[in-house]
């Protein structure tokens, strides 16, 4: 899986990410972004590293970090 490509898409788009929750073990499918165009708060995230992907959950309007190796697939929504 190309995490760098996913990070680039999050900067300009809304992306649906399917991943396995580390807490419950259940599969989740949520819409995330890093684009201020879609967020209600300013984005101060510029460069990410490590094995977690920090992104903004549009429905719940909160930041969430996703363990990269739990991501099953992702698609650009908008």
N, C-alpha and C positions, 0 to 999 in steps of 0.2 A: 504494500500500500504506500502510495506517495504522499506522505504527511506534508511535505513542503508545498505540494500543489494544493492540498486542502487548505493550508494556512493562507496561501495567496487568494484562493477563492473566497474565503471568509472575510478578507479585507474589503471586498467590493460587492459581495453577494449575500443572500440568505442561503444557507446550506442545511439540508436535512442530514443529520448524522445518526446512524444506527450503531449502538454500542452496548456492551454488557456492563451493567452496573456492578461496581466493586462491592457495594453494600449488600444488595439483594441477590445478585447473580442473574437478575432478569434482563432480558433484552429491552432496550429503550430506543425510541425514535423521536428526536426532538429537532426543532429548527433553531439554528445558531447563526451569529454573525459577528464580525468585528468592524463592520461599516457603520459610521456615525449616521449615515443616511437613514438607517432603520432603527437606531437606538434612541432612547429617551435620555441617555446620559452620555457625557463625553467619553471617548475611548482614549485611554492613555497607554494602551498596549502597543509597543512598537516592535520589539524583537523578542521572540520566544525561543527558548532552548530547553533541553531536557526531555523527559518522556511523558510530559503532561501537556495537553492542549487547552489553553485558557480561552474561553469564548463566552459570548453573551447569549443567554437563553431568552428568546423573544417573548414567549408566552408568559413566563414567570418574571421577566424583567430583572434577571439577576445573573451574576457571573458564575460560571461553572468550569471546573477543570476536569478533563476527560483523560484517562490513562490511554495513551496512544495505542497500545497493543490490544485494547478492548474494542477498538473501532472495527466493525464488520464491513460497513460500506457507507458511502456518502453520495449525495446528489445535489446539484445546484437547483434551488427552487425558484429563485428570482435574482 
